[in-house]
Amino acid sequence: MQTNAVAYPADVPRGPKEDREKLSVAETIVGWRGSLRGILSQLQAVAPTNTTVLLAGESGTGKEVIARAIHELSPRRGRNLVKVNCAAIPAGLLETEMFGHERGAFTGAINSRVGRFALADHGTLFLDEIGDMALELQPKMLRVLQEREFEAVGSTRTTQVDVRVLAATNRDLREMVRDREFREDLYYRLNAFPIVLPPLRERKADIPEFVQYFVQEFASSMDKTIEIIPEETMRILVEHAWPGNIRELQNYVERGVILANNGVFDPPPPERCEQPGEIANPTLEDKVRHEILAACQRANWKLGGPRGAAARLGLKRTTLFYKMKRFGIAPPRPPA
């Protein structure tokens, strides 16, 4: 695919799905050579264990992709990966969704039902948007994580399970704990191995790789041939803030492929909603991450010294390094 002055790694996984499946899970994740390298090393270290992993990051940053990779790299990969979106299920139904129910347990329960924990026995359970779980259900969630047992709604029989739990959230659970919106003991149980995924605006060097990947995926599914991505188009996409992160970019590229003619990917520029680095309704963690990133950029990514980012922030260099690692902030890659 020609892109005028825009260059791509020649060996990034592309082409038919069966070809990509021959590569390791890490190698099939777009951006693994760049800003995700450190995160993927954590992924590969924790995957073979049974440790609970908490994936944090804004919506659309790929938390489900990372969860799937952890499962595929684990000894449980031959078993079920069961997914639950805690925000999509009404609070009154989430308990029976998680633990199941017996016939007659409540009005309308005409049959028994197996819950998600039982379906995930000897496999992996992915709890997406865990920050939206109702407070009244959290003690039962804590119990099944600690004791690996539960009772279905309306049952007195205790069920034992062997489930590896992965959780994800786009909310600041520590702030929710302080505001008594999330149980502290459950937070620490989930936070056994935290992984923070950076937003796309902090991964600008990865955007060309994402664009090429999505262009080829959608072109293939639509039986189209796209050979050129103009340099100016790519420049605009790299500079855009992408408040919806990878999901927004993916949807934009799909629309662009639909509109593409004559083998050229050149859609209208994406709508500008906010300045790069700005977030609608930012959390405290978002504000801290943005402040650190801005200080590093002003200091030209020099951390120490009287004019370095640490001095600008009033932090010790070691403290700044720790916070950067925690928020997934890394210097941009030099051009190839």
Residue pairs with C-beta under 8 A, 6 or more apart in sequence:
1 8
1 212
1 215
1 216
1 226
1 227
1 228
1 229
2 227
2 228
2 229
3 208
3 212
3 228
3 229
3 230
3 231
3 234
4 228
4 229
4 230
4 231
5 231
6 208
6 229
6 231
6 234
7 208
7 336
8 208
8 209
8 212
9 33
9 209
9 336
12 30
12 33
12 209
12 212
12 213
13 19
13 20
13 23
13 27
13 28
14 20
14 212
14 213
14 216
15 216
16 220
20 28
21 28
25 69
25 72
25 73
26 32
26 40
26 43
26 44
26 69
26 73
29 36
29 40
29 62
29 65
29 66
29 69
30 206
30 209
30 210
30 213
31 203
31 206
31 209
31 210
32 40
34 203
34 205
34 206
34 209
34 333
35 198
35 202
35 203
35 205
35 206
35 328
35 330
35 333
36 203
36 206
38 325
38 328
38 330
39 66
39 195
39 197
39 328
42 193
42 195
43 66
43 69
43 70
43 73
43 195
44 73
46 53
46 70
46 193
46 195
47 69
47 70
47 71
47 73
47 74
48 73
48 74
48 75
49 74
50 164
51 192
51 193
52 145
52 164
52 165
52 166
52 167
52 189
52 190
52 192
52 193
53 67
53 70
53 166
53 167
53 192
53 193
53 194
53 195
54 130
54 167
54 168
54 169
54 173
54 190
54 191
54 192
54 193
54 194
54 195
55 63
55 66
55 67
55 166
55 167
55 168
55 169
55 195
55 197
56 63
56 168
56 169
56 170
56 173
56 194
56 195
56 196
56 197
56 285
57 63
57 168
57 170
57 196
57 197
57 198
57 199
57 328
58 170
58 197
58 199
58 245
58 279
58 286
59 170
59 244
59 245
59 247
60 200
60 244
60 245
60 246
60 247
60 248
61 197
61 198
61 199
61 200
61 245
61 246
62 197
62 245
62 246
63 128
63 168
63 197
64 83
64 126
64 128
64 168
66 195
66 197
67 81
67 124
67 126
67 166
67 168
68 81
68 126
70 124
70 166
71 77
71 81
71 123
71 124
71 126
71 164
71 166
74 124
74 164
76 122
76 123
76 124
76 164
79 120
79 122
79 123
79 124
80 119
80 120
80 123
80 124
81 120
81 123
81 124
81 126
82 116
82 119
82 120
82 123
82 124
82 125
82 126
83 126
83 128
84 97
84 98
84 116
84 125
84 126
84 127
84 128
85 128
85 129
86 94
86 127
86 128
86 129
86 130
86 131
86 132
86 133
87 128
87 129
87 132
88 129
89 97
91 134
91 136
91 137
94 133
94 134
94 137
95 137
95 140
95 153
96 105
96 113
96 115
96 152
96 153
97 115
97 116
98 115
98 116
98 117
98 137
98 140
98 141
98 150
99 115
99 117
99 118
99 140
99 144
99 150
99 151
99 152
99 153
100 112
100 113
100 114
100 115
100 117
100 118
100 152
100 153
101 109
101 112
101 113
101 115
101 152
101 153
101 154
101 155
102 109
102 112
102 152
102 153
102 154
102 155
103 109
103 110
103 111
103 112
103 154
104 154
105 152
105 153
105 154
105 155
106 153
106 154
109 154
112 152
115 150
115 152
116 125
117 125
117 144
117 150
117 159
117 161
117 163
118 159
118 161
120 161
120 163
121 161
121 162
121 163
122 162
122 163
123 163
123 164
124 163
124 164
124 165
124 166
125 163
125 164
125 165
125 166
126 166
126 167
126 168
127 133
127 165
127 166
127 167
127 168
128 167
128 168
129 168
129 169
129 170
130 167
130 168
130 169
130 173
130 190
131 169
131 170
131 171
131 173
131 176
131 182
132 171
133 141
135 181
135 182
135 183
138 182
138 183
138 186
139 183
139 186
140 150
141 186
142 183
142 185
142 186
142 189
143 149
143 150
144 150
144 161
144 163
145 165
145 186
145 189
145 190
146 189
148 160
148 161
148 162
148 163
149 158
149 159
149 160
149 161
150 158
150 159
150 161
151 157
151 158
151 159
152 159
165 190
167 190
171 283
172 283
172 284
172 285
173 182
173 187
173 190
173 191
174 187
174 285
175 283
175 284
175 285
176 182
176 187
177 183
177 184
177 187
196 326
196 327
196 328
197 328
198 327
198 328
198 329
199 242
199 245
199 279
200 206
200 207
200 210
200 242
200 245
200 246
200 248
200 249
201 241
201 242
201 276
201 277
202 289
202 293
202 328
202 329
204 238
204 239
204 332
205 332
205 333
207 237
207 238
207 242
207 249
208 234
208 237
208 238
210 246
210 249
210 250
211 229
211 234
211 237
211 249
211 253
212 229
214 249
214 250
214 253
214 254
214 257
215 226
215 229
215 253
215 256
215 257
215 265
216 226
218 224
218 253
218 254
218 257
218 258
219 225
219 226
219 257
219 260
222 257
222 258
224 257
224 260
225 263
226 257
226 260
226 263
226 264
226 265
227 263
227 264
228 263
228 264
228 265
229 264
229 265
229 266
230 264
230 265
230 266
233 265
233 266
233 267
236 269
236 270
237 249
237 270
239 276
240 269
240 270
240 272
240 276
241 272
241 273
241 274
241 275
241 276
241 277
241 278
242 248
242 249
242 270
243 273
243 274
243 278
243 279
243 280
244 251
248 270
252 267
252 270
253 265
255 267
256 265
256 266
256 267
257 265
259 267
260 266
260 267
273 280
274 280
277 290
277 293
277 294
279 286
279 290
282 290
285 327
288 323
288 327
289 327
289 329
291 313
292 309
292 313
292 320
292 323
292 324
292 327
292 329
293 329
295 309
295 312
295 313
296 303
296 309
296 324
296 329
296 331
298 309
298 312
299 307
299 308
299 309
299 312
301 309
301 331
301 332
302 308
302 309
303 309
303 310
303 317
303 320
303 321
304 310
304 317
305 311
308 317
309 320
310 316
310 317
310 319
310 320
313 320
315 323
323 329
324 330
